[in-house]
Amino acid sequence: MPRRFFRKFGFKRHELSRKWFMTPFEHLLHDQRLWGIRRKTVVPAFSLGLFVGCLPFPPHFVIAALAALALRVNIPVAAVTTFVVNPVTAGPLFYFAYRVGAFLLSIEPGPFTFELSIDWVTSVFGSVWQPLLLGCVLVGSLASLAGYIVLDGLWRYSVHDYKTKKRKSRRP
């Protein structure tokens, strides 16, 4: 099931190599680990995408794609998994991460107000960034570990179930 599921969303390397923006990276398109749908490349890429998605830095999918390239895991899965953290889930996630980081650093969390202005970034963000970053790394690590264990278990179970059904269908 996982392989068939991820194959639906897979990129076609020959179609992608025709794009003008991919010409500098054409030599990377031939590495099967970066694009293939295998447990050994998809599960770590999923985990990587969850971790990067929890970080408080904006271009999540770009960071995940570059990290997947460096780690030689599936690039599309890593990039798409970062969208688990979206505008709806980002606020509660970052607030929870801030509270976790403040608890670990023994900082009393103050009233949290948000403004989209340079003044807010220079005055308030300076006092919030340490617990926020610590909490994001910790929450991202735990989400990554949980995602790795769950997806790997589902993948193994799916393969085991498929092989069991196949064996039963062969027996008279």
C-alpha positions as CSV (number, residue, x, y, z in Angstrom):
1,M,0.0,0.0,0.0
2,P,2.6,2.7,0.8
3,R,4.5,2.1,-2.3
4,R,1.4,2.3,-4.5
5,F,0.2,5.4,-2.5
6,F,3.5,7.3,-3.0
7,R,3.8,6.2,-6.6
8,K,0.7,8.3,-7.4
9,F,2.5,11.4,-6.4
10,G,5.9,10.5,-7.8
11,F,7.7,12.7,-10.3
12,K,8.5,11.4,-13.8
13,R,12.2,12.0,-14.2
14,H,12.1,12.2,-18.0
15,E,9.4,14.9,-17.8
16,L,11.2,16.8,-15.1
17,S,14.5,16.8,-17.0
18,R,12.9,18.8,-19.9
19,K,12.1,21.8,-17.7
20,W,14.5,24.7,-18.2
21,F,15.0,25.2,-14.4
22,M,16.3,21.7,-14.0
23,T,19.2,21.8,-16.4
24,P,21.8,22.6,-13.7
25,F,20.6,19.6,-11.8
26,E,20.2,17.1,-14.6
27,H,23.0,14.9,-13.4
28,L,21.0,14.4,-10.1
29,L,18.0,13.1,-11.9
30,H,19.7,9.8,-12.6
31,D,20.2,8.9,-8.9
32,Q,17.5,6.4,-8.1
33,R,17.6,7.1,-4.4
34,L,16.4,10.7,-4.8
35,W,13.3,9.8,-6.8
36,G,12.6,6.1,-6.3
37,I,9.7,4.8,-4.1
38,R,11.5,2.5,-1.7
39,R,11.1,2.1,2.0
40,K,14.8,2.9,2.6
41,T,14.5,6.3,0.9
42,V,10.8,7.3,1.5
43,V,10.6,6.7,5.3
44,P,13.7,8.8,6.1
45,A,12.5,11.5,3.7
46,F,9.1,11.6,5.4
47,S,10.8,11.9,8.8
48,L,13.0,14.7,7.4
49,G,10.1,16.5,6.0
50,L,8.3,16.4,9.4
51,F,11.4,17.7,11.2
52,V,12.0,20.6,8.7
53,G,8.3,21.5,8.7
54,C,8.4,22.1,12.5
55,L,11.3,24.6,12.2
56,P,10.4,28.3,12.3
57,F,12.1,29.2,9.1
58,P,9.9,30.1,6.1
59,P,11.0,28.1,3.0
60,H,10.4,24.7,4.4
61,F,10.1,22.8,1.2
62,V,13.3,24.3,-0.1
63,I,15.2,23.4,3.0
64,A,13.8,19.9,3.0
65,A,14.7,19.4,-0.7
66,L,18.3,20.5,-0.1
67,A,18.6,18.3,3.0
68,A,17.1,15.3,1.2
69,L,19.6,15.9,-1.6
70,A,22.5,15.9,0.9
71,L,21.2,12.9,2.7
72,R,20.3,11.0,-0.5
73,V,16.7,10.3,0.3
74,N,13.5,10.9,-1.7
75,I,13.3,14.6,-2.5
76,P,9.6,14.9,-3.4
77,V,8.4,13.1,-0.3
78,A,10.6,15.3,1.9
79,A,9.4,18.5,0.3
80,V,5.7,17.6,0.3
81,T,5.7,16.3,3.9
82,T,6.7,19.8,5.1
83,F,3.2,21.0,4.1
84,V,1.9,19.2,7.2
85,V,2.7,22.5,8.9
86,N,0.5,24.9,7.1
87,P,-1.1,28.3,8.0
88,V,-3.8,26.5,10.0
89,T,-1.5,24.3,12.0
90,A,1.5,26.6,12.3
91,G,0.1,28.9,15.0
92,P,-0.8,26.1,17.5
93,L,2.4,24.2,16.7
94,F,4.7,27.2,17.3
95,Y,2.8,28.3,20.4
96,F,3.2,24.8,21.8
97,A,6.8,24.7,20.8
98,Y,7.3,28.1,22.6
99,R,5.7,26.8,25.7
100,V,7.8,23.6,25.7
101,G,11.0,25.6,25.1
102,A,10.1,28.1,27.9
103,F,9.4,25.2,30.3
104,L,12.8,23.6,29.5
105,L,14.7,26.9,29.9
106,S,12.8,27.8,33.0
107,I,11.5,31.0,31.5
108,E,8.1,32.3,32.6
109,P,6.1,32.6,29.4
110,G,4.6,36.1,29.1
111,P,1.5,37.2,27.3
112,F,2.0,36.5,23.6
113,T,0.8,39.1,21.1
114,F,1.6,39.1,17.4
115,E,1.9,42.0,15.0
116,L,3.1,41.9,11.5
117,S,5.5,44.7,11.8
118,I,9.2,45.4,12.0
119,D,8.8,46.9,15.4
120,W,7.3,43.6,16.8
121,V,10.2,41.6,15.2
122,T,12.9,43.8,16.7
123,S,11.3,44.1,20.2
124,V,9.3,41.0,21.0
125,F,11.0,38.3,18.8
126,G,14.3,39.0,20.6
127,S,12.9,37.6,23.8
128,V,11.0,34.7,22.2
129,W,13.5,33.2,19.8
130,Q,15.4,31.0,22.2
131,P,12.5,29.1,23.8
132,L,10.8,29.0,20.4
133,L,13.8,27.5,18.6
134,L,14.5,25.0,21.3
135,G,10.9,23.9,21.4
136,C,10.7,23.7,17.6
137,V,13.8,21.5,17.5
138,L,12.5,19.2,20.3
139,V,8.9,19.0,18.9
140,G,10.3,18.5,15.4
141,S,12.6,15.7,16.6
142,L,9.8,13.9,18.4
143,A,7.4,14.3,15.4
144,S,10.2,13.0,13.1
145,L,10.8,10.0,15.3
146,A,7.1,9.2,15.6
147,G,6.6,9.6,11.8
148,Y,9.6,7.4,11.1
149,I,8.3,4.6,13.4
150,V,4.7,4.8,12.3
151,L,5.4,4.9,8.5
152,D,8.1,2.2,8.7
153,G,5.7,0.0,10.7
154,L,2.9,0.6,8.2
155,W,5.2,-0.1,5.3
156,R,6.5,-3.3,6.8
157,Y,2.9,-4.4,7.7
158,S,1.7,-3.6,4.2
159,V,4.4,-5.7,2.6
160,H,3.9,-8.6,5.0
161,D,0.1,-8.5,4.4
162,Y,0.7,-8.4,0.6
163,K,3.0,-11.4,0.7
164,T,0.7,-13.3,2.9
165,K,-2.3,-12.8,0.6
166,K,-0.1,-13.7,-2.4
167,R,1.0,-17.0,-0.7
168,K,-2.6,-17.8,0.2
169,S,-3.8,-17.3,-3.4
170,R,-1.1,-19.7,-4.7
171,R,-2.2,-22.5,-2.4
172,P,-4.9,-24.8,-3.8
